[in-house]
Amino acid sequence: MNGFLTPSALRSRIYSIPRVRFAFLPTPLQYCPTLSRELGISLWVKRDDLTGLAFGGNKTRNLEFRMAEALSVGADVLVFGVEASSNSARQTAAAANMIGLPLILILRGKPESSPQGNLLCDLILGADVRIVDVPTIHSLDPILKETAKELQRKGHRPFILNHGKMFATGAALAYAECLLEILEQMDGRVPDYIYISSGGKGQAGLLLASKALGLQTHIVGIAATFNEDPWESAARIASETANLLGLDLMISPNEVENTLEYLGPGYGIPTPEGLRSILLFARKEGILLDPVYTGKAAAGLLDHVRKGKVAPGSTVVFIHTGGQPALFAYSNSLTRFMQEEASLSRGS
Ligand SMILES: Cc1ncc(COP(=O)(O)O)c(C=O)c1O
């Protein structure tokens, strides 16, 4: 790319893409005085858990683009397939209600006699929830297609959200815009590091915006699932989104800083470091993280600070992507962990 864009030029390109407004933007950027002092850095948390849409989270931003696409093709019913514990399902159910479209959620999991967390919210929001016990997330695809065909046979115009053109690109546009918000909120100070829980999509947007603006910020993704190759997917999505924005810019997988190191045994399985990070952020700054995504991302950030991968004195923004309804679904693990920590500190 010849020359860099100004933030306002990048913003106007993003604004040229159709969207439905759902999110409360800009989300706050919260300075963390105690953790900053204890870690020897300047730590800010971008509160994307406060985006709105039924407890909020990172998906609220990208749903603005994805729902605009569904409306533009004249959909009269939405179909979406994800994990039963998904934050995305909850925010999608709220967005669907706001635009008045019925939503069929095909969720991978086991039927629950007493649903908790996101699943409980999906039901309260009135989505047509269908739980299927299939081996992997990819096994949902034929079911989504079959559901859509059945709806078509009945004369409907279904839109499978997973297959939308904006599925990944919308997430990247959303986080390109989030970076612009951060820069504005920091009054000219540019973060040395941005940390985000990401399998690639949100990170793609941060990366492309940072490259388009010519920033030197390290954009570090901490993955919470093995479902995606975060390096390949962030690079591909960033390049596709740059193309959509008319930017002559490519990102290659070796420019993507992401790690699977803090994921533990698998998606949705809490790690001791993740749970410890939840307690730390809660008790030092009053911020609630979650055990599936942001707790693990915070564990990655804290470990990088301890190991000196984040240089002392750096300015660091941690993007809180939401997910707190999972705290209630993981009540047993959290309670056990707090008891163990308390007995360790009593020395028993
Ligand atoms: C709370 C939270 N953080 C992070 C992510 C990952 O986002 P991305 O789509 O950028 O990989 C998700 C995805 O569901 C999420 O719910």
PDBQT file of the ligand as one rigid body, heavy atoms in Angstrom, charges set to zero:
ROOT
HETATM    1  C1  LIG A 401     -16.508 -13.679  24.417  1.00  0.00    +0.000 C 
HETATM    2  C2  LIG A 401     -15.870 -14.035  23.115  1.00  0.00    +0.000 A 
HETATM    3  N1  LIG A 401     -14.608 -13.652  22.890  1.00  0.00    +0.000 NA
HETATM    4  C3  LIG A 401     -13.963 -13.955  21.751  1.00  0.00    +0.000 A 
HETATM    5  C4  LIG A 401     -14.575 -14.688  20.745  1.00  0.00    +0.000 A 
HETATM    6  C5  LIG A 401     -13.816 -15.009  19.509  1.00  0.00    +0.000 C 
HETATM    7  O1  LIG A 401     -14.069 -14.093  18.526  1.00  0.00    +0.000 OA
HETATM    8  P1  LIG A 401     -13.535 -14.235  17.039  1.00  0.00    +0.000 P 
HETATM    9  O2  LIG A 401     -14.779 -14.452  16.252  1.00  0.00    +0.000 OA
HETATM   10  O3  LIG A 401     -12.880 -12.973  16.748  1.00  0.00    +0.000 OA
HETATM   11  O4  LIG A 401     -12.620 -15.409  16.960  1.00  0.00    +0.000 OA
HETATM   12  C6  LIG A 401     -15.908 -15.109  20.912  1.00  0.00    +0.000 A 
HETATM   13  C7  LIG A 401     -16.568 -15.921  19.886  1.00  0.00    +0.000 C 
HETATM   14  O5  LIG A 401     -17.586 -16.497  20.042  1.00  0.00    +0.000 OA
HETATM   15  C8  LIG A 401     -16.572 -14.769  22.130  1.00  0.00    +0.000 A 
HETATM   16  O6  LIG A 401     -17.844 -15.146  22.357  1.00  0.00    +0.000 OA
ENDROOT
TORSDOF 0
